């Protein structure tokens, strides 16, 4: 079982292609972060920012951290609590495809956009995760 934070299954991962773009963006800009909101338009895609450039809300959930070869600081991936409620049973992978990214997302000038690919957790994975608290943007842990 692929795990994060001890024995928990990973909620978030990154494709090889997205990892390569993140390495390029990190070298150019510094440490990065992602936020996935439940909004429309740009908010429906994973948005890549400089770490700390996007203010995480108290109800945002930390999905996990992306570890990419060549990047020292893991990239935190946050999601709105409302969106998390829909996707908590889902393993998410950040991938990249040609196209225009979200207006404020760092990949936009590169001619690519980050996207989400997902799969349902297995029954075993979800049983472990549903009894494990998540970290909120306000620093508190909560069962959701």
matplotlib code that plots the C-alpha trace (Angstrom):
import matplotlib.pyplot as plt

x = [0.0, 1.4, 1.4, 1.9, 2.1, 2.7, 0.3, -2.3, -3.0, -2.0, -4.8, -2.7, 0.0, 1.6, 2.2, 5.7, 4.9, 3.4, 6.4, 8.7, 6.7, 6.7, 10.5, 10.8, 8.4, 10.1, 13.5, 12.1, 9.9, 10.7, 8.6, 5.1, 1.6, -1.7, -5.3, -8.3, -11.5, -15.1, -15.7, -16.4, -14.1, -10.5, -11.5, -12.5, -8.9, -5.9, -4.2, -0.5, 0.9, 4.0, 4.0, 2.0, 0.8, -2.7, -4.2, -5.5, -8.8, -9.5, -11.8, -9.5, -8.1, -4.5, -4.8, -1.1, 2.3, 3.8, 7.4, 9.0, 12.6, 14.8, 12.5, 13.7, 10.4, 7.4, 4.5, 1.4, -2.0, -5.0, -8.7, -11.8, -13.7, -16.9, -15.0, -13.2, -16.6, -17.3, -13.9, -12.9, -13.4, -11.1, -7.3, -6.3, -3.4, -2.3, -1.4, -0.7, -1.9, -1.3, -3.6, -4.1, -4.0, -6.0, -5.6, -3.5, -1.9, 1.9, 1.8, -0.3, 2.7, 4.2, 1.4, 0.1, -2.6, -2.8, -5.7, -7.0, -7.2, -8.8, -9.8, -12.0, -10.1, -10.4, -12.7, -9.6, -8.0, -11.2, -11.9, -8.5, -8.9, -12.5, -11.4, -8.3, -8.6, -7.5, -5.5, -7.5, -6.0, -6.6, -4.2, -6.9, -7.5, -11.0, -12.8, -14.8]
y = [0.0, 3.4, 5.5, 8.9, 10.0, 6.5, 3.8, 6.0, 5.6, 8.6, 10.9, 12.8, 12.0, 13.5, 12.2, 12.1, 14.8, 17.1, 16.4, 17.6, 20.8, 21.4, 21.0, 23.6, 26.0, 25.5, 26.3, 29.5, 30.6, 28.9, 26.6, 25.9, 24.9, 23.8, 24.6, 22.8, 24.7, 23.7, 26.8, 27.2, 28.3, 28.6, 27.3, 23.9, 23.1, 22.6, 25.9, 26.1, 29.1, 30.2, 28.7, 31.1, 33.2, 31.7, 32.1, 28.8, 29.1, 27.7, 25.0, 24.0, 20.4, 19.3, 16.4, 15.7, 16.7, 16.0, 14.8, 15.4, 14.4, 17.5, 19.6, 19.9, 21.2, 19.0, 20.7, 20.9, 20.3, 21.9, 21.4, 23.3, 21.3, 21.4, 19.8, 17.4, 16.1, 15.0, 13.6, 12.1, 8.6, 9.3, 9.1, 12.2, 12.5, 15.9, 15.6, 18.1, 18.4, 20.9, 23.9, 27.2, 26.9, 28.9, 32.6, 32.8, 29.4, 29.3, 26.9, 29.2, 30.8, 27.3, 26.3, 23.6, 23.2, 21.0, 18.6, 16.1, 12.4, 10.2, 6.7, 5.5, 4.2, 0.5, -0.5, -1.2, 2.1, 4.0, 2.2, 3.4, 6.9, 7.5, 7.1, 9.3, 13.0, 15.5, 18.7, 21.9, 25.3, 26.6, 24.0, 21.8, 18.1, 17.0, 13.8, 14.3]
z = [0.0, -1.0, 2.2, 3.6, 7.2, 8.6, 7.4, 5.7, 2.0, 0.0, -1.0, -3.6, -6.1, -9.1, -12.6, -14.1, -16.6, -13.9, -11.8, -14.6, -15.0, -11.2, -11.1, -13.9, -12.1, -8.7, -10.2, -11.7, -8.9, -5.6, -3.4, -4.6, -3.4, -4.9, -4.1, -5.5, -4.8, -5.6, -7.6, -11.3, -14.1, -12.9, -9.5, -10.8, -11.8, -9.5, -9.1, -8.6, -6.6, -4.9, -1.4, 0.8, -2.1, -1.8, 1.7, 2.8, 4.6, 8.1, 6.5, 3.7, 4.0, 3.5, 1.0, 1.3, 0.0, -3.4, -3.3, -6.7, -7.6, -7.5, -5.4, -1.7, -0.2, -0.7, -2.4, -0.2, -1.9, -0.3, -1.1, 0.1, 2.7, 0.6, -2.3, 0.0, 1.1, -2.5, -3.1, 0.2, -1.2, -4.1, -4.7, -6.8, -9.1, -10.5, -14.1, -16.9, -20.5, -23.3, -23.1, -21.2, -17.4, -14.9, -15.0, -11.8, -11.9, -12.5, -15.4, -17.7, -19.5, -20.2, -22.6, -20.2, -17.6, -14.5, -14.3, -11.8, -12.5, -9.9, -8.9, -6.1, -3.0, -2.4, 0.4, 2.5, 1.8, 2.5, 5.8, 7.1, 5.8, 7.0, 10.7, 10.3, 10.9, 8.3, 8.9, 8.3, 7.3, 10.8, 12.2, 13.8, 13.0, 12.2, 11.3, 8.2]

ax = plt.figure().add_subplot(projection="3d")
ax.plot(x, y, z, "-o")
ax.set_aspect("equal")
plt.show()
